[in-house]
Amino acid sequence: MAGGMIQSRSVAVVGAGSVGVAAASTMLVQKTASEILLVDKDASRAEGHAMDLMHGQALVGRADVRAASFADLAAAQVVVIAAGRNQKKGESRLDLLRGNAEIVTSIVEELDRHAPEAIVLVATNPVDILTRVAVKRSRRPAARIIGTGTTLDSARFRALIGAELGVSPRSIHAYVLGEHGDSQVPIWSQASFGGVKVDLDGTQRTRIADATRTAAREIIARKGYTDLAIGIVIAHLVRAILADERGVHPLTVPLEGQLDLRNVCMSMPCILGREGIMRVLEPKLDAEEVAALRTSAGVLQRAERAAGLA
Ligand SMILES: NC(=O)c1ccc[n+]([C@@H]2O[C@H](COP(=O)([O-])OP(=O)(O)OC[C@H]3O[C@@H](n4cnc5c(N)ncnc54)[C@H](O)[C@@H]3O)[C@@H](O)[C@H]2O)c1
């Protein structure tokens, strides 16, 4: 867990459902911020969660957790968007597109009015297309709008590789890039630990890539939604922004010629700091991975067009 309280830091979470509250709870426990504001169209739900979390203060240290409205967000340095519908059993993330695009658009308009300087971190699915919607609808610079992208998938990927090798996942350097969804691309060519290439056979690779890709579906089949690991991911990214960490994270960003791709948002490794995305990295990939990432971009572009959002 990261160190002490970051002083005078205000974070807002829009959407106090399972994901938003898991993120708020992790941020409280990890002392990521001194103020956590919960905004939900169901104001009493936000209030109930804020009251519940406040009772943890005596044990974890003082932080102000409150239900809020958009008008209260002027001081928020980071605003997390976790509002909107989640997948039901058998649905893909792309099935959520139309409804959640309307929700994200209305939230981004409110944020431009009330928190124009904040870094916006989008978690609502399908996160890649909704990050693009947010970038197009907002007046803030694109570097200040980020999607959680394949950060969660990469965490799952590293956990599975670590388990296979008997090495801590924290020491595994490996990324899943492209869509946070079914066309995601595990980057085996660059997976390493301690400078040693991760050298697994085809069967092991297929098993790990499949388990990474279908993880959400498997969890939803059992508990109905996913929230805990994405809550940890969101808290981790918020801290990286507030502390100006400048670490590398696979995040949803607009591509501007990387892999010869444009007019699409999807995950590439990015350097993340206080001002948002500082640099989009273009790792050396093998030909199959490049082709798979172009296919992933095509999937996203077609879904965006089919929903009338392009
Ligand atoms: N990015 C990821 O890796 C990842 C992982 C898991 C879930 N998700 C996504 O996160 C989103 C939230 O999932 P959940 O399980 O928390 O859903 P949920 O139904 O538990 O919560 C959604 C909340 O959003 C609120 N809401 C809806 N419209 C709103 C608006 N216009 N303004 C303010 N609040 C509004 C609802 O009242 C509800 O409290 C889903 O789209 C889900 O697919 C993303």
The ligand as a Tripos MOL2 file, in Angstrom:
@<TRIPOS>MOLECULE
LIG
   44    48     1     0     0
SMALL
NO_CHARGES

@<TRIPOS>ATOM
      1 N1        -13.4630   -0.0910  -16.5130 N.am      1 LIG1
      2 C1        -13.5390   -1.2590  -15.9280 C.2       1 LIG1
      3 O1        -12.5490   -2.0110  -15.9230 O.2       1 LIG1
      4 C2        -14.8290   -1.6500  -15.2580 C.ar      1 LIG1
      5 C3        -14.8950   -2.7420  -14.3810 C.ar      1 LIG1
      6 C4        -16.1270   -3.0510  -13.7920 C.ar      1 LIG1
      7 C5        -17.2610   -2.2940  -14.0990 C.ar      1 LIG1
      8 N2        -17.1570   -1.2330  -14.9520 N.ar      1 LIG1
      9 C6        -18.3150   -0.4010  -15.3230 C.3       1 LIG1
     10 O2        -18.5920    0.5640  -14.3170 O.3       1 LIG1
     11 C7        -19.9660    1.0030  -14.4790 C.3       1 LIG1
     12 C8        -20.6620    1.0030  -13.1370 C.3       1 LIG1
     13 O3        -20.8680   -0.3320  -12.7120 O.3       1 LIG1
     14 P1        -21.5470   -0.6720  -11.2980 P.3       1 LIG1
     15 O4        -21.4620   -2.1330  -11.1210 O.co2     1 LIG1
     16 O5        -21.0080    0.2330  -10.2490 O.co2     1 LIG1
     17 O6        -23.0550   -0.2650  -11.6030 O.3       1 LIG1
     18 P2        -24.1790    0.0920  -10.5120 P.3       1 LIG1
     19 O7        -25.4770   -0.1120  -11.1840 O.co2     1 LIG1
     20 O8        -23.8930   -0.6000   -9.2220 O.co2     1 LIG1
     21 O9        -23.9500    1.6600  -10.2490 O.3       1 LIG1
     22 C9        -24.1460    2.6130  -11.2160 C.3       1 LIG1
     23 C10       -24.5160    3.9020  -10.5010 C.3       1 LIG1
     24 O10       -24.5590    4.9650  -11.4600 O.3       1 LIG1
     25 C11       -25.5960    5.8290  -11.0610 C.3       1 LIG1
     26 N3        -25.9760    6.7050  -12.1840 N.ar      1 LIG1
     27 C12       -26.5970    6.3700  -13.3390 C.ar      1 LIG1
     28 N4        -26.7420    7.4530  -14.1290 N.ar      1 LIG1
     29 C13       -26.1680    8.4980  -13.4730 C.ar      1 LIG1
     30 C14       -25.9830    9.8700  -13.7630 C.ar      1 LIG1
     31 N5        -26.4190   10.3930  -14.9250 N.pl3     1 LIG1
     32 N6        -25.3530   10.6380  -12.8560 N.ar      1 LIG1
     33 C15       -24.9280   10.1310  -11.6740 C.ar      1 LIG1
     34 N7        -25.0530    8.8190  -11.3490 N.ar      1 LIG1
     35 C16       -25.6810    8.0230  -12.2270 C.ar      1 LIG1
     36 C17       -26.6970    4.8910  -10.5930 C.3       1 LIG1
     37 O11       -27.6680    5.5610   -9.7820 O.3       1 LIG1
     38 C18       -25.8860    3.8520   -9.8200 C.3       1 LIG1
     39 O12       -25.7380    4.1980   -8.4580 O.3       1 LIG1
     40 C19       -20.5880    0.0350  -15.4990 C.3       1 LIG1
     41 O13       -20.6300    0.6570  -16.7760 O.3       1 LIG1
     42 C20       -19.6170   -1.1310  -15.5040 C.3       1 LIG1
     43 O14       -19.6520   -1.8540  -16.7260 O.3       1 LIG1
     44 C21       -15.9630   -0.8990  -15.5140 C.ar      1 LIG1
@<TRIPOS>BOND
     1     1     2 1
     2     2     3 2
     3     2     4 1
     4     4     5 ar
     5     4    44 ar
     6     5     6 ar
     7     6     7 ar
     8     7     8 ar
     9     8     9 1
    10     8    44 ar
    11     9    10 1
    12     9    42 1
    13    10    11 1
    14    11    12 1
    15    11    40 1
    16    12    13 1
    17    13    14 1
    18    14    15 2
    19    14    16 1
    20    14    17 1
    21    17    18 1
    22    18    19 2
    23    18    20 1
    24    18    21 1
    25    21    22 1
    26    22    23 1
    27    23    24 1
    28    23    38 1
    29    24    25 1
    30    25    26 1
    31    25    36 1
    32    26    27 ar
    33    26    35 ar
    34    27    28 ar
    35    28    29 ar
    36    29    30 ar
    37    29    35 ar
    38    30    31 1
    39    30    32 ar
    40    32    33 ar
    41    33    34 ar
    42    34    35 ar
    43    36    37 1
    44    36    38 1
    45    38    39 1
    46    40    41 1
    47    40    42 1
    48    42    43 1
@<TRIPOS>SUBSTRUCTURE
     1 LIG1         1 GROUP 0 **** ****
